[in-house]
Amino acid sequence: MLGKLPEKGQMDLFRPMLDGFIDERHELVALANAIDWSYFEKEFRCYYSEFGAPSVPLRQIIGCLLLKQMYNLGDETIAKAWVMNPYFQYFCGSHFFEHEFPFDPSDFVHFRKRIGEAGFEKIFAYSVTLHGESVEKSSKFVLSDTTVQENNTTFPTDAKLCKKVIDKCNKIAKAEGISQRRSYTRQSKQLVRDTHNSKHPKRAKMARRAQRRLRTIAKTQLRELKRKMSKEQLEKYAEILNLCERVVNQQKGDSNKIYSLHKPFTKCIAKGKAHKQYEFGNKVGLTATGSRGRKIITSIRAFVDNLYDGHTIEPLLSQMVSNNISLPKELVYDRGGKGAKQIMGVSILTPDKAKAKDSSYTKRQKREKFRSRAGIEPIIGQLKSDFRMAQNYLMGEQGIQINALLSATAWNLKKWMEKFKENFLWLFFRKVFAADFYGFAA
């Protein structure tokens, strides 16, 4: 059953009311008042039954998720910050100052699973429409690019993966009461240590020998476990056993390799930089308004497969259509987006040699657009450094999409707050100084 926040009643002698001491001109207060929270109740009511114990109120849990992403906090750290910050509490719909977090942080996990990717699409779409006509006016042409959202996994090596397979086999055997000939717990741990610093001439031979031995042990453990399992047990663990089988049999030059057992959809994407040659995660494509000033993210999508950059454009435009955001006339991309010249009626512009028929004015216009495309790079950098898109801590294939959507939503809401502060300061200075500068009252 969908839980509701208590209505604002009379004052309490022992609890201070939030609107009695907070600054109502604060940007979080303004944002809380601008958001139509009843919209989310209408959209997400279908995910709750009509009977049973009341859930966490939607404004509380959605508000905490947005604050968590806007201020780069975790599921547990948002609980500590919420208790200390009255503006966080007001944003989440509290009337009195609270000394305890209203629900357990594990409810974030259940809520993310409950509404899924489709629910977070609606939250993101609302963050775009919150900007109103400014998005429509500034979206005649949009900027687009891709980046990599890394998964929260260790740097993958064959030795580490084989050790994980050995540990997983031991864990399954213990859970199912299967007796093993040997567990190799201590030996496998030492063998992983032996693989360290394998490029040193004095350690290279020992490291190669340890790596081969680890693979042999992993195959032995896997074969023994499958041999001793019943038919029902094999069906129960079919997915993880097939995954382990792929790990121990994959070779250096294979494609679609497994880089993590708990996130098997992780891809190895070449970055080509001296400090980091590869990134292990998933590709994320996004579009942002191309006009000068504050840029709003109009679509964002994470991809399980490692697509060519040019093939990420159509899903982004489709997302804009499904979210009732008008398509731009032009989309500006870098040279990685070469391919189709037009997708869904939108012209795709990529840097190329000037055409003979182009006038000097047309060439200058194109150059300005291609130079402005660089404006999406700092957006990507800030999404990673300030809005939790650098690493995805959420589980499952849905997790990569949910984290990307929440990061983009937090960006759009931060831009709304910046605009509010700017307008407020402009009105304040106009009111105070207009008489001095122009000789009349504003």
C-alpha positions, 0 to 999 in steps of 0.5 A: 500500500502506498504510504502518505506523508502526515498532513501539516497540522498545528505546531508542536511544543517540543518539535520546531517546525522547519518553515519557522527557521529555514530560509525560504529563499534557499534554492532547495526550498524553491525546488521543492515547491516547484516540483509537482510531487503529486505527479509521481504519486499518480505515475507510480501508484500502479507499482503498489497494492491497495492493501497491506502495510503502508510503504515509505512515502514517495516524496521521501524516498524520491527526494532522498534519491535525488539529494543523494545524487545531487550531493554525491552521497551513498545509500548510508551517508545520505541518512547521516546528512539528512538528519543534520540538514533541515533543507534536506528534510524540507525537500523530502516533505517533513514539517518538523525537524527530525532527529532520525532518518525515516526509513532503512537505507535498504529501502532504496534497493527495494524501491529501485527494483520496484519502479525499475528503468521505466520509473526512473525514465519518468523522473528524468523526463520530469527534470527536463520539462521542469525547465519549461520553454527554455529547453524548447527554445535552446534545442534547435540543435543539440550536442551529443557524445559518449563516455564510459560508466565504469562498474565497481569491479576490481581490475580483471586478471586471469588469476583473480577471475580463476580465484573467484571461480574457486571461491564460488565453487567452494561456496556452492558446495558448502551451501548444498552440503557437497563434500569436496576432495580439496578446497584449495583455499590456502594454496589458491591465495598464495598462487594469486600472490605469486602472480603479482609483479609478473613483468619483473624478469626474476618473477615472470616464470613463477607468475606464469606457472602460478597462473597456469596452476590457478586455471587448472585448479579452477577447472578441477573444482568446477568439474568435480562440483558438476559431477557431484550435483543432482539434476535439480541442483544443476538447474538451480545453479546453471547460470553461474556454472555456465559463467564460471565455465566461460571464465576458465576456458576463455583465451587471450584473443577471445571476444566478449570475454567475462571480466567480472562474475557479479557484473558479467555485462562489463565490457573492456573499452579502449580509452587510449590515454597514457594514464589509463589505456582501458576502462571496464564498464559500459558505454553511455550516450547523452545529448545536451542543448547546444545553445549558450549558457546552461546546458540541459541534458535532454536524453541519456542512455546506457548500453550493455553492448559496446556499440559504435558511437554512430549507432547510439544516436537513434536510441537517444532520439527515440528516448526524446520522443518517448519522453515528449521532448521535441526533436532538434533540427540538427545534432552535432557529433564528433568524427566518431559519429560518422555514418547516416546523415539523417536519423528520424528527420534530424540532420547529423553534423560531423566535422568534414572537409568543406563542400565546394558549394558552401559559402563562407557564411555556411562554413563559418556557421558549421565551424561554430557548431563543431567548436561548440560541441566541445561544451559537452565534454565538461558536462561528462566530466562533472557527471562523473566527478559530482553526480556519481557517474564515475562508477556504477555501484548498482547491481544488474543490467538495469543498474547501469541505466538507473545510475545514468538516468539519476546522474542526468536528473541531478544535473538538470535539477542543479541547473534549475537551482543555479538559474533560480539563484541567478534570477533571485539575485538579479531581482534583488540587486535591481530592486535595491540599486535601481533607484540609485542608478536610474533615479527611479524606484524599480 
